[in-house]
């Protein structure tokens, strides 16, 4: 496995492992999370897990939807909103890409949007069923797009916007996904995180300078506020901007993949999603080989995830 393949595999397994690590701790406040050194796939015996009927090492809706996106990209050879939306609905209704085909965690906004889609509403507008909905449900799944994409930065940004529409259509969600994808692309090319973030802000600002992106540019500058000193701070909550800031805050100070996702869980709140979002880009930065073997050995449905990851690597190498 060469360096690029190690980063690509690290991205997929980084998000899945982070997601699975965070599942037992979801909804707990930071004060209730076990000490850093005790954060593991199997929580301490006296810790009350969030999903007592879910086996340790199980990824949640975050990982399942990310694999739905990757599956659609590999099958269609492009981002196809209709096909992706069909797969997301198949996850929701039938457990597509869920471990044991069991869906145990679905956000309210996602549930509302997919109910609309099932009734025949266009996927372009389903994600606005809650017009001001700014949850992190599109950000948590978008990383495979950045790993797969061979187009320009602007084409990547446009697809990052589109993949939000089925469940989280608000422009803030689209902007967060766009910046995250550009950062992932920079990390894939070998940049440090600080350089990746700086270059991605510059590139996104350039893309948004086009008049057709006026509303996006305004949201980028006034909601994300990327130039504000100390802005990359977060609390691990479900608001998409906080999720992005939490992830970037952790990336700025982490020294390994394990350190990254443990710090994400230690924030409490939306632990699985924060660890998934930051775990994906940490997996790119540090590589698959840096993900602890004890966690990979516990990751359920590992073989299924490995097969689709190998398909991705083969596609990119061809």
C-alpha positions as CSV (number, residue, x, y, z in Angstrom):
1,X,0.0,0.0,0.0
2,X,1.6,3.3,-1.1
3,X,1.3,6.6,0.7
4,X,-1.8,7.8,-1.2
5,X,-3.6,4.5,-0.8
6,X,-2.7,4.6,2.9
7,X,-4.3,8.1,3.2
8,X,-7.4,7.0,1.2
9,X,-7.9,3.9,3.3
10,X,-7.2,6.0,6.4
11,X,-10.0,8.4,5.4
12,X,-12.6,5.7,5.1
13,X,-11.6,3.7,8.1
14,X,-10.8,6.8,10.1
15,X,-14.4,8.0,9.8
16,X,-15.9,4.5,10.5
17,X,-13.7,3.9,13.5
18,X,-14.3,7.3,14.9
19,X,-18.0,6.9,14.5
20,X,-18.0,3.5,16.2
21,X,-15.7,4.7,19.0
22,X,-18.1,7.6,19.7
23,X,-21.4,5.6,19.6
24,X,-21.5,4.5,23.3
25,X,-20.8,8.0,24.6
26,X,-23.4,9.9,22.5
27,X,-25.6,12.4,24.4
28,X,-23.4,12.5,27.4
29,X,-22.0,15.8,28.6
30,X,-18.2,16.3,28.7
31,X,-18.3,16.0,32.5
32,X,-19.8,12.5,32.2
33,X,-17.3,11.1,29.7
34,X,-14.7,8.8,31.2
35,X,-11.1,10.1,31.5
36,X,-9.2,10.4,28.3
37,X,-7.1,7.2,28.9
38,X,-10.3,5.2,29.4
39,X,-12.1,6.2,26.2
40,X,-12.2,2.9,24.3
41,X,-14.5,1.0,22.0
42,X,-15.6,-0.8,25.1
43,X,-16.4,1.8,27.7
44,X,-15.6,1.3,31.4
45,X,-17.9,-1.2,33.0
46,X,-19.7,1.4,35.2
47,X,-20.4,3.7,32.3
48,X,-24.0,3.9,31.1
49,X,-23.8,3.5,27.3
50,X,-26.2,5.4,25.0
51,X,-27.2,2.3,23.1
52,X,-27.0,-0.8,25.4
53,X,-28.4,-3.1,22.7
54,X,-25.8,-2.1,20.1
55,X,-22.6,-4.1,20.1
56,X,-19.3,-2.3,20.6
57,X,-17.5,-1.5,17.3
58,X,-20.7,-0.7,15.4
59,X,-20.8,2.4,13.2
60,X,-23.9,4.5,13.1
61,X,-25.9,6.5,10.6
62,X,-22.8,8.6,10.0
63,X,-20.7,5.7,8.6
64,X,-23.7,4.1,6.8
65,X,-24.6,7.2,4.9
66,X,-20.9,7.8,4.0
67,X,-20.7,4.3,2.5
68,X,-24.0,5.0,0.7
69,X,-22.4,8.0,-0.9
70,X,-19.2,6.1,-1.8
71,X,-21.3,3.2,-3.3
72,X,-23.3,5.6,-5.4
73,X,-20.1,7.4,-6.7
74,X,-18.5,4.1,-7.6
75,X,-21.6,2.8,-9.4
76,X,-22.5,5.9,-11.3
77,X,-19.1,7.3,-11.9
78,X,-20.3,10.8,-11.0
79,X,-22.4,12.4,-8.2
80,X,-26.0,11.5,-9.0
81,X,-28.4,13.1,-6.6
82,X,-31.3,10.8,-7.5
83,X,-29.2,7.6,-7.1
84,X,-27.6,8.9,-3.8
85,X,-31.0,9.8,-2.5
86,X,-32.3,6.3,-3.3
87,X,-29.5,4.8,-1.4
88,X,-30.0,7.0,1.6
89,X,-33.7,6.0,1.7
90,X,-32.6,2.4,1.3
91,X,-30.4,2.8,4.4
92,X,-33.3,4.4,6.3
93,X,-35.9,1.8,5.3
94,X,-33.8,-1.4,4.8
95,X,-30.5,-0.8,6.6
96,X,-28.3,-0.5,3.4
97,X,-24.6,-0.2,4.6
98,X,-25.7,-0.4,8.2
99,X,-24.0,-3.0,10.4
100,X,-26.4,-6.0,10.6
101,X,-28.8,-3.8,8.4
102,X,-29.9,-2.3,11.7
103,X,-30.7,1.4,11.8
104,X,-30.5,2.6,15.4
105,X,-29.8,6.3,15.1
106,X,-31.4,8.7,12.6
107,X,-31.6,12.5,13.1
108,X,-35.0,14.2,13.2
109,X,-34.3,16.4,10.1
110,X,-33.1,13.3,8.2
111,X,-36.2,11.4,9.1
112,X,-38.5,14.3,8.0
113,X,-36.6,14.8,4.7
114,X,-36.6,11.1,3.8
115,X,-40.3,10.8,4.6
116,X,-40.9,13.6,2.1
117,X,-38.7,11.8,-0.5
118,X,-40.6,8.6,0.0
119,X,-43.8,10.5,-0.8
120,X,-42.3,11.6,-4.1
121,X,-40.9,15.1,-3.3
122,X,-37.9,16.1,-5.4
123,X,-34.6,15.5,-3.6
124,X,-33.5,19.0,-4.5
125,X,-36.0,20.4,-1.9
126,X,-36.4,17.5,0.6
127,X,-33.5,18.9,2.7
128,X,-35.4,22.2,3.2
129,X,-38.4,20.5,4.9
130,X,-37.0,22.3,8.0
131,X,-35.9,25.5,6.3
132,X,-33.5,26.6,9.1
133,X,-32.2,23.1,9.8
134,X,-28.4,23.3,10.3
135,X,-27.6,19.9,11.8
136,X,-24.4,18.0,10.9
137,X,-26.1,15.2,9.0
138,X,-24.6,16.1,5.6
139,X,-21.1,17.0,6.9
140,X,-20.7,13.6,8.6
141,X,-21.1,11.7,5.4
142,X,-19.4,13.8,2.7
143,X,-15.7,12.7,3.0
144,X,-15.9,9.9,0.4
145,X,-16.7,12.6,-2.2
146,X,-13.3,14.3,-1.6
147,X,-11.5,11.0,-1.7
148,X,-13.1,9.9,-5.0
149,X,-13.3,13.2,-6.8
150,X,-10.9,13.8,-9.7
151,X,-12.3,17.1,-10.9
152,X,-11.4,20.7,-10.1
153,X,-11.9,22.4,-6.8
154,X,-14.9,24.2,-8.1
155,X,-16.4,20.9,-9.3
156,X,-15.7,19.3,-6.0
157,X,-17.4,22.2,-4.2
158,X,-20.5,22.0,-6.4
159,X,-20.9,18.3,-5.7
160,X,-20.3,18.9,-2.0
161,X,-23.2,21.4,-2.1
162,X,-25.5,19.0,-4.0
163,X,-25.0,16.0,-1.7
164,X,-26.5,18.1,1.1
165,X,-29.8,18.6,-0.6
166,X,-31.6,15.4,0.1
167,X,-31.5,15.9,3.9
168,X,-29.8,19.2,4.9
169,X,-30.3,21.8,2.2
170,X,-29.5,25.0,4.0
171,X,-26.6,27.0,2.5
172,X,-24.7,26.9,5.8
173,X,-24.6,23.1,5.6
174,X,-23.4,23.3,2.0
175,X,-20.7,25.8,2.8
176,X,-19.4,23.6,5.7
177,X,-19.2,20.6,3.5
178,X,-17.4,22.5,0.7
179,X,-14.7,23.7,3.1
180,X,-14.3,20.3,4.7
181,X,-13.9,18.6,1.3
182,X,-11.2,21.1,0.2
183,X,-9.3,20.6,3.4
184,X,-9.5,16.8,2.9
185,X,-8.2,17.2,-0.6
186,X,-5.2,19.3,0.6
187,X,-4.4,16.7,3.3
188,X,-4.6,14.0,0.7
189,X,-1.9,15.8,-1.3
190,X,0.4,15.8,1.8
191,X,-0.2,19.3,3.2
192,X,0.0,19.9,7.0
193,X,-3.4,20.6,8.5
194,X,-2.6,24.3,9.1
195,X,-1.6,24.7,5.4
196,X,-4.5,22.7,4.2
197,X,-7.0,24.9,6.1
198,X,-5.3,28.1,5.0
199,X,-5.2,27.1,1.3
200,X,-8.8,25.8,1.4
201,X,-10.1,29.0,2.8
202,X,-8.3,30.9,0.1
203,X,-9.6,28.5,-2.6
204,X,-13.2,28.6,-1.4
205,X,-13.1,32.3,-1.2
206,X,-11.9,32.4,-4.8
207,X,-14.7,30.0,-6.0
208,X,-17.3,32.0,-4.1
209,X,-16.2,35.3,-5.8
210,X,-18.3,34.3,-8.8
211,X,-21.6,36.1,-8.8
212,X,-23.6,32.9,-8.9
213,X,-22.2,32.1,-5.4
214,X,-23.1,35.5,-3.8
215,X,-25.3,33.9,-1.1
216,X,-22.6,31.3,-0.4
217,X,-19.9,33.9,-0.1
218,X,-22.0,35.9,2.4
219,X,-22.6,32.7,4.5
220,X,-19.0,31.8,4.4
221,X,-17.8,35.2,5.6
222,X,-20.6,36.0,8.1
223,X,-21.5,32.5,9.5
224,X,-18.2,30.6,9.4
225,X,-16.1,33.8,9.9
226,X,-12.9,32.0,8.8
227,X,-10.6,35.0,9.4
228,X,-11.7,35.7,13.0
229,X,-8.9,35.0,15.5
230,X,-9.6,31.9,17.6
231,X,-12.7,31.0,15.6
232,X,-11.9,27.3,15.3
233,X,-13.3,26.4,18.6
234,X,-16.2,24.0,19.3
235,X,-18.1,22.1,21.9
236,X,-18.9,18.8,20.0
237,X,-22.6,19.7,19.4
238,X,-24.8,18.9,16.5
239,X,-24.9,22.3,14.9
240,X,-23.0,22.0,11.7
241,X,-20.8,25.0,12.2
242,X,-19.9,23.8,15.7
243,X,-19.1,20.4,14.3
244,X,-16.7,21.8,11.8
245,X,-15.1,24.1,14.3
246,X,-14.7,21.3,16.8
247,X,-13.1,19.1,14.2
248,X,-10.6,21.8,13.1
249,X,-9.9,22.7,16.7
250,X,-8.9,19.1,17.4
251,X,-6.9,18.7,14.2
252,X,-4.8,21.8,15.1
253,X,-3.5,20.1,18.3
254,X,-3.6,16.3,17.7
255,X,-0.5,14.2,17.5
256,X,-2.0,10.9,16.2
257,X,-5.2,9.3,15.0
258,X,-6.0,7.9,18.4
259,X,-5.4,11.3,20.1
260,X,-7.7,13.0,17.6
261,X,-10.8,10.8,18.1
262,X,-10.3,10.5,21.8
263,X,-10.3,14.3,22.0
264,X,-13.5,14.3,19.9
265,X,-15.3,11.9,22.3
266,X,-14.0,13.8,25.3
267,X,-16.0,16.9,24.2
268,X,-19.2,14.9,24.9
269,X,-22.6,15.7,23.2
270,X,-22.6,14.4,19.6
271,X,-19.7,12.2,20.2
272,X,-20.1,9.7,17.3
273,X,-20.5,12.4,14.7
274,X,-17.7,14.6,15.9
275,X,-15.4,11.6,16.0
276,X,-16.5,10.6,12.6
277,X,-16.0,14.0,11.0
278,X,-12.6,14.6,12.5
279,X,-11.6,10.9,12.3
280,X,-12.0,11.0,8.6
281,X,-9.5,13.8,8.0
282,X,-7.2,12.5,10.7
283,X,-7.2,9.2,8.9
284,X,-6.0,11.0,5.8
285,X,-3.4,13.0,7.7
286,X,-2.0,10.1,9.8
287,X,-2.8,7.2,7.5
288,X,-4.6,3.9,7.9
289,X,-1.5,2.4,9.5
290,X,-1.9,4.9,12.4
291,X,-5.4,3.7,13.3
292,X,-5.0,1.4,16.4
293,X,-5.2,-2.2,15.4
294,X,-7.2,-3.0,18.6
295,X,-10.0,-0.7,17.2
296,X,-9.8,-2.0,13.7
297,X,-10.1,-5.6,15.1
298,X,-13.3,-4.6,16.9
299,X,-14.9,-2.8,13.9
300,X,-17.9,-4.8,12.9
301,X,-18.5,-5.4,9.2
302,X,-14.8,-4.6,8.6
303,X,-14.7,-6.8,5.5
304,X,-17.6,-5.1,3.9
305,X,-16.0,-1.7,4.4
306,X,-12.6,-3.0,3.2
307,X,-14.2,-4.3,0.0
308,X,-15.7,-1.0,-1.1
309,X,-12.5,0.8,0.0
310,X,-10.5,-1.4,-2.3
311,X,-12.9,-0.6,-5.1
312,X,-12.3,3.1,-4.5
313,X,-8.5,2.6,-4.6
314,X,-8.7,0.6,-7.7
315,X,-10.9,3.2,-9.4
316,X,-8.5,6.0,-8.5
317,X,-5.4,4.0,-9.6
318,X,-7.1,3.3,-13.0
